[in-house]
Amino acid sequence: MSRARRIPLIALLGAALAMLLAIGCNAQEQSPPKLVAPGGRAEIAQGLLQQAVRRYGHRSELTLGMQVMLGENCRAAAPCYSCVTCHGVRGAGSAGPGIPRLTGQSDLYLDHALRSFASGRRASDVMQPVAKQLTGNEMRAVAEWCAAQTPAVALPVPGPLPQEATLARGGKIAAVGSAKARVQGCANCHGPAGAGEPPIFPYLAGQYPHYLEQQLTAFKQGTRHDPGHIMQGIAAQLDGADIDAVAEYFGSMQPPIHLQQVGIGEGLQGAGRPASSSIVGSDPPPDPPKQPHKSRQSAPVGASGAHASRQARPGEGRLIAFGGQFGQLQYSCASCHQLDGTGDPSGAFPRLAQQKASYIYQSLREFASGARKSAVMQPIAQELSDEQMHSVAAFYSTLRPQPFPPVLPPDKAAISRGRKIAAHGITPKGPGCDSCHGRHGDASPYLAGQYASYLEQQLKLFKSHKRRGQQAIIMQTVVGGMTEAQMRDVSLYFASRRPRFMAIANVLRTSHSGRAAPSPSEPLSHCGGGPGRRGIERADHALGR
Amino acid sequence: MPKRLKPVDVVLVGGGMTASILGKQLAEAGHKVVALERGRMLNTVPDFQAPAMHDELKYIVRHGLMEDTSVQTVSFRNFPHQHPLPMRQLGSFLPGTGVGGAMVHWNGQIWRFQPSWLRLRSAVNERYGRNFLPPDVTIQDWGVTYEELEPYYTLFEQVCATSAAPYEGQPPGELLPSDPHCGPRSQPYPNPPMKQAYSGHLYGEAARNLGYHPFQVPSANSTRAYTNPFGMTYKPCMYCGFCEKFGCEHFAKASPQVAILPVALANRNFELRTHVHVTRIEHDKRARIATGVTYVEAGGREVFQPAHVVALCAFAYKNPVLMLQSGIGTPYDPATRLGTIGRNYSYQTMSEVDVFYDREMHFNPFMGAGALGTVITDFNNESFDHAGLGFIGGGYIAAYQTNGRPIEYHPMPSDTPRWGLKWKEAVRKYYGSTVKLQILASSTPHPNNYIGLDRNYRDAFGSPLGMITFDFPDNDRLMSSYVTSKARDIGKAMGSSKVDVKWLAGHYSIVPYQTTHNTGGAIMGTDPSTSAVNRYLQSWDLHNLWVVGASAFPQNDGYNPTDTVGALTFWAADALVKRYMPHPGPLVSA
């Protein structure tokens, strides 16, 4: 059906565009395009493309969709946004800020959503400029790309576990509706258990609760419309608790499509995976927390909990990272830095997880005052009160250890050169980075495991005196004599390191499947203390291995 | 000895649409009302929710929302000289069971009768002369006029969120075809018409080219979020194709539980008892009043509920059957043609034209709704001249796209084998490439067609079964042949390769489903010797007995009856509340 609709649309496009596309398609089918995406994304994307091609055959839309996804379809004149920054290579989205899961969603639905964003029918300050830069072909292509992806395993969403009563209430509304509110069950259109009724009705199972809540609220407030005005009518009659319950219920499920492990760990690594403090729930922190592990603790107290400021409230910090209650803040940290603080492999957004609270706080102060210049961070930091800065800092500093993306491919020679600079600086016996940042680069601010391109960029900023603020004078002196190649080497070295306090975290790169509390028969140590054989098996099962 | 309860002001026999209307209006006027429903409580949430509701086996094959024939049924014969046999399986018509009655599983096709139909005898005499029809076409005037009913039609259509043109808030520039042959309307419909299906579009084009006037069928499925005059909210129809024989999961199709009943139930004066079977209307022969009803509870205990007023709100033929079982009034006798109870039982005259395309048409029949259709009313009774035709009546011709349900829906030409490879090929070929033109035509009464009591068979409570004697009268056969031939002509103009005409042929059979439009048996009128109730639906025999529903139709028009039943019920409710309850007594002197 979607194909039938597509044909007349294509016919309507301008001849020039059609010709351009045709030429592009032919070229793409001959040889896959060279991708420049950083942080291993290109490799991930190529792998996903191969897989999609195996499943759906060679389709020019898939290649184009991949390029759009990675922001590599840029036409020179326009500033380019890439979907990948928020939605991930595959479109898995992220729980915290409510970036929706797009994997395996109907292409017709996604295409319609993009068109609605572009035309302004669906309001979004973020998505409108993104959608506007896309041509009709690109929208369709990126919609197909996401539709062709198998959903990543739904990982536990950070925060307190939803109450049983909430899930029961949500489940009831989902299945049969609410007599009191005069609302029919979601299943009538969105399929049994929220599995979706493609191509019109999106699946809801495994969609992020925060996103669902935002959307239902938008329908309720009339800021989002659907063609038949169905959802407005429904949302208008649901109260806040109903909306919350429905969102939590669908969020508690796995996405509907049968899981196939793709072998490329996008769901496990940096970009765009569902952010979670317990993505590596089976990864033990160095000092096991005393309280039993719960996958959605509101204020996770990890190994570095001592960093938390006294004024700081990590719970509030988490909320701010979400974008505040019901998105009252204009920006959310998690949209770029992820809720698990893993940042972005492109290096545009540094890792924050377990960064020292005082450093994060100081940076926010400097961004707010303009001492440290950033067009992105300044308005965000200015929105926060001093106490909120402390809270956000405390939240990110107290996160559980997070996994690291592999460095692909490791440039061993460069790393070796970088190691020498870290130890001794650029002079044969002088002091190196280690003297302040610690032997393994894990003192404040930690450098080990930080993204290479981020580190390199910062060194350049120090050298050109564009980064100021606390300690800047030292850094300006240190980097004064460094060549660009040296900056790159030392950045690559630190990126290849892992801070000691996270060393164990990297042992296991699998994840828990669901968010269910451990069964009574299961020793708690398997959850909180160490992975245990059983934990691994369960993770493997969830990943379909 | 039945348990005797405390008296109430009004007892309603039934828990469907008419009982909901009367219950709500009377309770709001301060009267203590009890409604008695034989089935179970049914609500949109959770009872009608999909996917459980979309169960063809349960609701179509096994009649999940319909009368259980092992408990109560009717016996049937075509002619008075035949031996009637009980209907042991539902077929031709589907009385509802459970709260909401048959209005739960209706299609939502909501039509007014034409003004002349309500005074048909006078209108025919005036236009065509007294000798136009043979004496056995026993049409009558209703005693109520279209002008009197019009405000109640309007109210009922608003209550049912009716979607048709012209509609409330229609922009002046938006030109939508509407029914050119209906009576005058005081207000537009509350909601815009349904979308047109491609099948309807093709049909409409062909009909327009032949000079007819196609438009979208008025639908009791709301097409937008809507709040009815009673404050009940509707949601838009999703065109899921599960209307008829199913409850609507979307709060979109009008049913008592969506439109009316919650208001009544919220009123402390209104009580609804389920799982009770009314067996008798008790009455005082000398005082000529009803004293209450006797019913059997779910546990088997017999209960007497005294009441100042009894209103029969059961399924159409069930009303006269209850009167006959209770010995009220004079039973109709086809031999003498005297008596009133059971008189003028009518039905609906159905025929069909199937238009098959050999090429793939993608009609997507699964995107449907009970009242999704394009229709012409150019062959309804009042729309054309009957001079020289020798019959009265007519019907509409509609291309409905009600469903594409996999078990039920597999249209194929009549010469297709009933099984095997050819059958399967035909299913594949014609599922998405068939347009069905339905001719829904009027039914005129005949002295042989009536409702009586069976002498041999009894129901689960020991009461004699109601007995239906019915065959299509000659007048309707002539009419059907005429209108069906017009439908065939339109079908042939639709550019298909094959047109199958299912003429009305042979005797009426109770086996294949036709419609649930059984009417008459306790008809309204101006003369107590030829009608059971007066123009307000008040019994001529017992002034505190009111008989509400399609049982009051002296003859059935070529439209679906629900709108008229609703309008008559509001009309009767007004008379009850405003005139009868303050001053009980006959509202029309015999």
Interface residues (C-beta under 8 A of the other chain):
Chain A: A175 V176 G177 S178 A179 R182 V183 Q184 G185 A187 N188 C189 P192 G228 H229 I230 Q232 G233 I234 A236 Q237
Chain B: N43 T44 V45 P46 Q49 A50 P51 R224 A225 T233 K235 P236 M238 C240 E249 H250 F251
